[in-house]
């Protein structure tokens, strides 16, 4: 018979809650830690078409495979064509706000990145990219959760690891704990009168009693509420004229920037953005995918502008569970594929460069005859960033069962 | 074995017999009632209510006790015989619920492209837009009424188990309101496919979802054709069409076999071929299922090692039959049911027995539920409170616990509150639906949102929701805060509050804000029931079921 205790101990994070000490040790070391480097991970859920995001216009097979959805060859001054990067790759025209970042060498691109696992299920592939263990479903926590656990505990705050959204994503689960929130402004106890009385009441309810998932989470909640209030993060307005696109993605990035600028100890942040599953009517320079990318590019550019000098401490990493078929399907869309493009943006990034080998799009170069092949294992990319940006020792098993390659991508200075 | 446990086994046996016999319900019920009336303790009744309803209302435990737990359960398993007139009357204020797809498309049209263009270019002001295209005629209204109805039923329907299973099966066969045409199909999908068969047979649900335009559209099967098809009825007439694997994959991974169910990429492709031609006729009018032979791949198929002899429309039916009868499907469905009703980590032995019930009865949902409710795993003392309420369960259970009544506006406000805590009805984008595990729902942000909802409910700040907390503590002397607290704990937590929670709440009673004194300070005159009730509803215990 399964007891409640056994149930709770099944979750790794519950284990930590049972173990006794709080998941974080609050503000012990102060400002030094608070100004540490931060990683912002963005998950494009639904499998973005990397071949439209980062267009291989120099690959002759690209135009042959896509009769209605290919982006036009770069032509200077023509806003409908792809925006050239290096004579072979180009950005989708809706990503125009990212061109200055590429030119400033703060944006790097890995055009054929992905998982060694062949699944084309969104569910499985997202699960693997979040657990960091392709092909292994039993992994309880996520790679960002493990990364949070590998950061120095000294001076850790409740905002060390934050996901924007109502639910904590798989990737953030782990012993170190993480915070999920939808809005900094509303992150407080709100009562008709005397909210402080209610807040203290709730706080006591979760402070006392058994150490389980609920109580542990409750204790974290109130620590975070108090800290956020004293740091005044929610009152920071976008700096340097940064203009975030309306909608959830822009809001998420705006709030992550607030947390960075308020020095509340943010080290790992996560946001997701969906709408990439373009099976039907994907569009080219205009249309469904172009609209999503416009939001995406504008959001990232606003974030970089808002952070200003603080971008030196931040790396933004974008990912998606897989790419899409090289060939266009019968509905002017694309089906589930294999490799996709991932972007890395930040002050410490060796940008303005393409990383990883281009496998080619000719039918015989494709994975299983239909998809872009993976030439950079996503773990290689992620590991590079945790090692060189977050300075987590490279021997830490963030990706169990996998040995990092001898040579780093050299993506982070 | 304790005496109580022995009685439980007796009751369980009686229930199990019921399940197998399939005889007219009133005969074996009499036998079960004898066994259970003396056996079912308040705790057992409470546990059953926590798991098979949206939470007990004041007086529910006593009502079930009077009726007998087994008899109560049988009634819940036969919802058509339960009078639900009050809820039906409230629902009748929502006109879209009874409309056909064709009517919905006509009455709640998509924005006209010309109007949108004018709005974007500035040729039309937002005000003119509102006049030409008022919000009450927009398709968003359809979804809002569905969300209203779902919450209204969760809070007030007598057919509670059916509502729980509607939520379960909708989530299992999830479609997403915001994908394309789905919003016009949702009403019919839930009303005609999910609700009538929520306590029926799984293969019927499977077949009905497979042919419904909501599913055909959501998972793109309506567009899937044999390679090279370019005829009339293609999604983009005159253009080449082709195979779309989306439905085929999710059908096996999420609807039937489960991700470990032993199928391969080749099976996905073969299943997709079998379903080519299953499409939607006139998707922007009445959106009827149609099989178009010209779109169909006429070749033979082979699925999970079994040949599917080319038979046109029958190909898809053969695949559905094959999947519905597959042992992996029985196990997968059983596992999900056990996770919903028993524990996040389903006890394997119980899953096996529920899967056996699936196999023995051809996927009869009632039979599977009977096995669950009669099982020792379900009634194990540790099972009580082991599940964390998901947001819609928390919101509805809080409203029910305080005996709140909600009109349509109130139900929508409650549905929005659940969305803020992370679970909006019809708003799960991926085909997996929403997760059914504690870790997915417990984190600082949403815990705070739960406490804030508890406050707004208790303080009467949810528009359209009336909760008379005075009624809840009626008879208690409000000048004695201890008595008020005792009453609240008894009504809202049914004596399940931990020592610590009681101690913390008792300590609150000393606060001047809770224990309001009279002006001359001669003694407590009143207790702030709302503040106390909010603390109870936001307590750790109330997050569990």
Interface residues (C-beta under 8 A of the other chain):
Chain A: X1 X2 X3 X4 X5 X7 X10 X11 X13 X14 X45 X46 X68 X118 X120 X121 X122 X123 X124 X137 X158 X166 X167 X168 X173 X178 X179 X180 X181 X182 X187 X188 X189 X190 X191 X192 X194 X197 X198 X201 X202 X204 X205 X206 X208 X209 X210 X212 X213 X214 X215 X217 X218 X220 X221 X224 X225 X274 X279 X280 X329 X330 X331 X332 X335 X336
Chain B: X220 X223 X225 X229 X234 X235 X236 X239 X240 X241 X242 X243 X244 X245 X246 X249 X253 X254 X259 X260 X265 X268 X343 X344 X345 X347 X376 X377 X380 X382 X383 X385 X386 X388 X420 X421 X422 X423 X429 X430 X431 X432 X435 X438 X439 X440 X441 X442 X443 X444 X445 X446 X447 X448 X449 X451 X452 X455 X456 X459 X461 X498 X500 X501 X503 X504 X505 X507 X508 X511 X513 X514 X531 X534 X535 X538 X539 X540 X543 X544
